[in-house]
Amino acid sequence: MQLGTRWNVGAVAPARLDEALVVAVRQVETELVDQSVDTAGWGWTLTYLEGKPRVELDDGTSIHLDALGHAQVTDPDDAPEED
């Protein structure tokens, strides 16, 4: 069993987090800074789904690894709308 964790935007990601996910987290955070988004109080949540790490930002942005080990970022604005 793997337990998840939380950390604040801008803080150091957990050491056990896959490097591809760490790079993607930094990229998302850089984009938020570039867009002047106020992320005060925002955090990341690391969970495991079927043993695979998944990272989610408080705004709904999520990052997971694909079958090749590449980080895939899903922006909540890009998600299909439900009827």
Buried (B, 14 or more C-beta within 10 A) or exposed (E): EEEBEEBEBEEEBBEEBBEBBBEBBEEBBEEBEEEEEEBEEBBBBBBEEEEEBBBBBBBEBBBBBEEEEEBEBEEEEEEEEEE
